[in-house]
Each structure stands twice: as C-alpha cells, then as structure tokens.
C-alpha cells in the first residue's frame, strides 16, 4: 500500500463503478530517505536508501548508533538541549 495512493471513484459508461489509482512514494521510501539523511547528510546516499526502501530501514534499525537521538530535539535559541 502506498502512502500517496489516491482512489478516485467514477461511474463508467455502463453505470458500473470504475476505480482509478495513482501511484506515489511508498512509506518505506520516505522512512529510508529520512533515516539516511539523518545519518549521512548526503543526497546520493538518501537516493540509494530510497531505492532500497524497507531493506535500508531494517539495516538502519539494526545498526543504530547510541549517539542517534531517539526523541524529537526542539530548537532552543539559548543553546540548551530540549529533547522530549
């Protein structure tokens, strides 16, 4: 199932229901690109991770380093660490 699937229901000539599906970027691809960008800050590595999709997500989960943050880190003008 794709995250960006759009299902448009229209009626055909004979009155039957016809479904049209448009493909988009999958959830695994989005997660893989985000994880790769967080780790490497490289567009080329992010594109490669996007092509590998769920395989890269699994690799990232198994090789996660302790210095990679587990929570959301809010920006603070005073320079303090505001991890949630």
N, C-alpha and C positions, 0 to 999 in steps of 0.2 A: 504494500500500500504506500502510495506516495503522499507526502505532506501537501503537495501543491495540486493534488487531483481536484479537478473541477468537473462536477457532473451536471450537465445541462439537459434537462428533460424537455423534449419537444414532441409534438404529435406528428406522425408521418402522414403521407397522403391517404393511406387506408384507415386512418384513425387510431392506429396502434402506437404505443409509446416507444420512442427511439431515444436511446441514451448516447450522449457524446462525451468522451473522456479526453481531457488534455493532460499530457504528462508534464511533470515538473521535476524539481530536485528532490531526491529522497531524503528522509530523515537521517539515515546513516551517513549520507554525504555531508549534510550540514554539520552533524556532530563531529565527523572526521576532520573536516576543514577547520572547525573551531578549535579542536584539540591540537591539531598540527600547528596552527597559527600561534596558539598559546605557548607551545613548547619551542618552536623554531623561528618564528617571526620571518618566514620565508614564503613568498608566493608560490615558488616552484614546488616546495615540499607540501604546501597546502593543496595544490592541484593534484599532486600524486596521491595524497591521502584521500582526496575526494573521489578519485578513480577507484581506490581500493575499498572505500566506504566502510562497511561493518568490519572488514578484516583489520583495518587500521584502528578502529575504535577498540576492538579486542586487544590488539597489540598495545595501544596506549594504556588501557586499563591494567594490563599485566606488567607493564614496565614503568608505571607511575613512580616518579621520584618523590622523596619526602619534602623537598622544597617547593613542590607544586601545591598551590593553595587549594583547600577543599571547600572554602566558602567564598562568598562574594566579598570583594575588598572595595570598600567605598572610598572615594577620593576625599581627602581632607586637606584644605589649604595650609593647615598648621604642620603637616608632615607626620601626623600620628597615624598609627595602624588601626583601622576601624573594621577589622574582619567580623563578619556576622556569623 
